[in-house]
Amino acid sequence: MLRHCARTRRETRLAVGELSREERNPLDTEMQPATAKWYDRRDYVFIEFCVEDSKDVQVKFEKSKLDFSCVGGTDNLKHQNEIDLFDVIDPNVSKHKRTDRSVLCCLRKSESGKSWPRLTKDKAKLNWLSVDFNNWKDWEDDSDEELSSFDRFSEMMNNMGGDDDLPEVDGAEDDSADSDDEKMPDLE
């Protein structure tokens, strides 16, 4: 009987938010979606779940769905995200990597070169999901992506032309001595 009362007091303290972070059990609270950012590339779609110090990370890739769950964040909460994807992925090649600050998922598109205008199948705006504009690249319009940096540099140099294209500059070929060409006096 005493045990039942202690449990009831704990549940009451949990309900009114009086438990310290150490006393909280992440399973006592509801699961919350983790904040996430995504961006599109030619062959992959990247999703970064922003959960610091994540534990028990589970990522399940399916052809048209992604399930993510973990425990972490400043409040050590249980996070769960279920995403019905815009298009089909290859679950066997898709992978994820956990860091101290986030979990990055790399989803291999089943149809390479097809742009994803959004991450989800539905057009509804999800408050926990945003576009990662720092990593976004409009690869559809970028015809130079296949060229390496050296190839682009070489192409640029070839397009610049040779010495024949340079305009005449007065005195450019003049080897005569100028007034400022004389030797400077020694410093004292």
HELIX and SHEET records of a PDB file:
HELIX    1   1 LEU A    2  ALA A   15  1                                  14    
HELIX    2   2 TRP A  139  ASP A  141  5                                   3    
HELIX    3   3 SER A  143  GLU A  146  5                                   4    
HELIX    4   4 SER A  149  MET A  160  1                                  12    
HELIX    5   5 ASP A  163  ASP A  165  5                                   3    
HELIX    6   6 SER A  179  ASP A  181  5                                   3    
SHEET    1   A 5 LYS A  95  ARG A  98  0                                        
SHEET    2   A 5 VAL A 103  ARG A 108 -1                                        
SHEET    3   A 5 TYR A  44  PHE A  49 -1                                        
SHEET    4   A 5 ALA A  36  ASP A  40 -1                                        
SHEET    5   A 5 LEU A 129  VAL A 131  1                                        
SHEET    1   B 3 LYS A  55  GLU A  62  0                                        
SHEET    2   B 3 LYS A  65  GLY A  72 -1                                        
SHEET    3   B 3 LEU A  77  ASP A  84 -1                                        
END                                                                             
